[in-house]
């Protein structure tokens, strides 16, 4: 499934959660899942309201535990130690991590020392972790979003009176297309900004897609200028559906992270590559390059999913001599593949099963399995590979 976030009235955490509940996520299921954190002392209410004639879900969180301040370390520990599914943990941590980085930049503090105030409350945790749960429940594989509408004026918060959009919201939405309005209050909150900045693969007009369901999440105010709702459109991208069903191609949006290095000990490159793969990199390349003053250098290219972007960037900045990173979204088309086990004269071995564009099946022995067999039998890896190809019928 593909989800398109239409943020013509901005986005907040409760608007996102309301839109997903309107799309069919049961409140009882959501509450049960959140209690696995464990998160207690709250109750989710989802009432149906009208915003400029549009029926939408307005979500409220009744709080019985008034702890409103938690550190980033507190929240990370709670989520990591919870019984939530791994993809939900990953999305939640990515959103909170994005928020923590923005707060650290604003207050000129270390990310680990960030102390959340409003964002550390149960309602914000319900919004962020609840959204991550809804993505899994609705089997959403990709997200795109419109330009993000911002309000104006001033807003009261823990730090006092701040301009709208707030410093945190602006920082979170770096590299995201936004536009201002003369609506005199906050349309996009830091929580909403974090959700859309992390989840969305791309921003712009609604893609060509087959619409299946539409959900509307209402904001707290009904200002009368435009409908104060977030619209989430669920369906299938027509190109994706055609390619995946007819051409056996899986299409996804990923991130290309790049930097050029010209003054690092070459012995370190192998270690950095290993760490990047541990951080979730899909591909890592070292490409010879010539830089200014005709100096030889190395172009580093790392392909990763959006959830792993920050981890990859931090790794490159921490582990190499790079002073800056560039990143951009690219489209990745891959053939369907899976690892299957097959019986051979060497025992059971893992084999990569690939479905070609024409629907033919290709079996490829896994390199690591061939390497281990070659070392165990003291034979050339080429012989092992060719033997396995014959035995699996390739």
N, C-alpha and C positions, 0 to 999 in steps of 0.2 A: 504494500500500500504506500501511496505517496500522500503527504499532507502539505497543503498550501496555507500559510498563515497570512491572512489579509488584515494588516495592521493599520487600516485607515483611521482608526480612533486610538492608536497606540496599543500597548500590551502591558498587562500586569500579571502577577502570578495567579490571582484569583480569576481573572478573565480567561487565562489559558486552561485552568482546571475546569472552569464552567463550560468552556467549549467542548472539552473532552467528555464531560459528563453528559452534555447535550448530544454527543455522538454515540452515547450508549454505554459508557463505563459506569457500572453500578457503584453507588456511594458506599454500600455495605462492603463490597469487595475491596474498595479503595481503603476503607477504614481498617479492615482486617489486615491488609498488607502493610499499612503504616505501623501497625502495632508490632510488627516483626522487627522494628528498628532496635529496641522498643521505644515507641513514642506514645505517651499516654497523656491524659488530662486535656483532651480535646474532643470536639464533636463537629463533624462536617454537616452543614445545612446547604441544600441546593434548591432554591425556590425559583419558580418560573416568573419572569417579569417581562414587561414590554419596554423597549427602548425605541422611541420614534416609530412605534407600530411593529417593531420586529420582536418576536418572541425569543427570549434568551434565558440561559441559566445563570442566576446570580449566586455565587458561592460565598458562604460565610463560615468562619471557623470559630466556634465557641471555645474559649480557653479557660481551663480550670487550674492549669499550672502556669503561673505568671512569670516564669523565668524568661526574660526577654533578651538576655545577653549571653552569648557563648563565643568562645574563640574558634578560629578555623580548625585548630587541633582538636577541640571538643567535638565539633561536628564531623570531622573526618574520622575520628575514632568511632563515633556512634554508627556511622554508615558502614565503615569497613567491618566492624564487629557484628553487624546485623545479619539476620537470616534472609535478607533480600536477595533476589536473583542477581547474578554477576553483572548482566548488562544494565540493570537498574542502578546498581551501585556505581558503575562506571559513569553513567550519564549524570547522576546526582553529584558525584565528586567533581566532574568536569565543570558543571554549572557553578557550584560553590567555589571551586578553584579559580574560575574566571572572575567571580565577584571579589574573592580575596586579593587577587592581583591588582584589581582596580582600586580597592581600598588602600592597599599598600602603596600604590603609586601616589594617590591623593595625599596621604598622611606621611609620605616619605619614611615608611617603616618596612621592616622585613615581612615577607608574606606570612611566615610562621607566627609572627607576633600580632597579626591582624585580629582585632577584637570586634566581632559583629555586635550590633545593637539591635535595630529593627530586624535585620536579616537573621539574627540568631534566635528569634522567637519561634514558637511552635507553628504559628500561622504561616510564616515564610518557609519553614521546613516542610510543612504539609503541601504548600504550593509547588515547591521545587521537586521534592521526592515524589509527590503525587503525580506531577507531570511526567516524570521519568517512568513511573509505573504505567500510566495511561498509554505512553508510546508503545510499551511492550504488549499491553492488553489489546490494543487495536492493530497490532502487527504492522506498525509504520516503519518502513525501511528507509525512507528518505523524506527530507523536509526542505521546502523552499519558502521564501517569504517576500512580501511586498516591501517597499520602502517603509520606514518606521516613522509614524507621526509623533511629533513632540509638542508639548504644551508650552506655556510661558508663565511669567509671574514669579511668585515666591512660594516656598513650601516650608512648613515647620517639621523639624526632625530632631533626633537626639543631639545633634551638633548645633542646633539653633535654627535660624532662618537662612535658607539657602535658595539660590536662583533655580528656576525651572527651565530646562531640564537640570536635574541635580548633577553635581560633579561626578558622582559615581556612575550615573546613567550615561553621561557623555563619554566617560572613559571606557566603559564596557562596550559601547557601540562604535569604537574605532574601527575603521575600514568597512563599516556597514552604512548603506545609503539611508539618510534620514532627511526629514524636512520639518521646518517649524510651522506653527499655527499661532493664531492670536487667541486661542482658547486659554483662559487664565488660570489653569491649574495643571497638575501633573497628568499627562496622558500615558506616558511610558515610565514605569517604575524601574529601579535597579533590578528587582527580581525578574520582571518581565523582560528587561533588556538582556539579562544573563541567559534566560531560557532561549530566546530567539537567536542570540548571538552564537550560542553553542550548538543548538539543534539544526539551524538552517545551513544547508550546503551552499545555497546561492540566494541572491536577492534580485527582485525585478518583477515583471508582469507574471501573471499566472501562466504556467506552462500549458502546452497542449495536453489535455488529459481527459479521461472518461470519469466524470463525477459520479460517485456512489452515495456519499452522505455529506451533510453540511451541519456543522455545529456552531452555535453562537454562545459566547461567554460574555456576560454583562459586567460592566464596571460599576463601582459603587454609586457614582453620580449619574444623574440624567440631566445634562446641561442644556438640551434642547437645540443645540446647533447641528450636530450630526449624531446618528445613533451611537451611543457609547458602548460598543460591542467589539469583541474580537471574533472574526469569522475564520473558522478552520474548515477547509474544504478537503475532503478525503476521496481518493480515487486512484486511478492508475494512469501514469503517463502513457500516452498512446504509443510513443516510440519504444518505451521500455517494454510495454506489453507485447508489441509486435516482435521485437528482437528476442525477448526471453522465451516467448511461446513458440515462435516459428524458426528462429535462427539459433536458438540455444546459446544466446549471449546474455551475460549478466552485466548490466550497466549500473555504475555507481559514481557518485561524485566524491572525489578524494582531494587531498591537499598535496601540493608539491612544495617542499621546503628546500631552499637553496642557500648556499654561501660559497665564497671562494677563499681558499686558505693558501698562503704562500710562505709561511714561516713556522710550520709545526714539524716537530720530529716525525719523520715518516714511520717510525716504529709504532707510533701511537694509533695509526689509522685502523689497524686490525681490531684493537680493543674498542675504539669508538664505534665501529660497525657492529660489533657484538652487542654493545649496550643499546644502540639504536633499535636493533631487532627486538631486544627485550622490552623496549619502550613502546613497541607496537608498530614499528616501521614495516611496510609491505615490501618495499624495494629500497636498497641503498646503493648508490653508484659513486665511484671516484673517477672523475674525468680530467685528463691532462688539459691544462689551459695556459695561455700566455696572457699576462696582465700588463699593467702600466710599466713603462721602462723595459718592456720585453722580458719581464721576469716570469719564469715558469711557476705555475701554481696548480692547484687542484680544485676543480669545480665539484662541490659536494651536492648531490641531489638525493633527497629522501622523499619517498612517496608514503603517505600515511593517511589514515582516516581522520576525520575532523576531530573526533574525541581524543586522538593522540597527538594533535598538533602542538599543544603547549609543552607536553613532555619531550617531544623531539626538539623543539626550539631550545628549551632549557638545557637539554643534553649537549647540544652543539655549542651553546654559549659557555657552558661549564667545563666541557671536556676538550675543547679545541681552542685555538688562538683567534678564532673569528671574533670580529667586533660588531657584526651585524648580520641579520638574517632577513631574507625575503621569502614570502609565501603567497601562493595563489591557488585557486580552485581549478582542478582539471577533471575531465571526464575519463573514466577508466572502463573499458570494455573487456570482459574476460569470458573465456569459454567455461561452461559448467564443468567442474572437476570435483572429485572426492577421493579419499584414500580408502582402498579396499584391501583386504588380505587374501592372498592366493597361495596355494600349495606349490612348492617347487622341490627340486632335489636338494636344496639347501634348507628345507623346512618351510614354515609359513613366513612369507615376506610381505611387507606393505608395498602396494602398487598404486600409482596415481591413475585413476580412471577419468579420461577426458572425453566429453561429447563434442564432436566437431560441429561446424555450422550446418553441414548436411545431415547431421544426426548420426554419423558413424561414431563408433566407440574406439578410442585409442588408449592402450595400456602402456604406462611408462614406469619402469622400476625406480624406486626412490633412491637417490644418491647415498644417503646416510646408511640405508640398509645394505647397498652394494659395498660400501666402504668397510662396514663391519664384517661382512662375509669374506671379503678379500683379505682382511687382516687375520681373521680366524683361520682361513684355509691357506694363507701364504700364497695367494694367487694374484695375478694382475687384475685390477678392478675392471679393465676392459673385457677380460674373459668372463668375469662374473656377470657383467651387464649384458653381454651378448648371449650368454647361456640363458639368463632369465627371460630375455626377449623371445627366444625360441620356445621356451617352456610355457610362456603365457600366450603364445600364438600370435606374436607380432612380427 
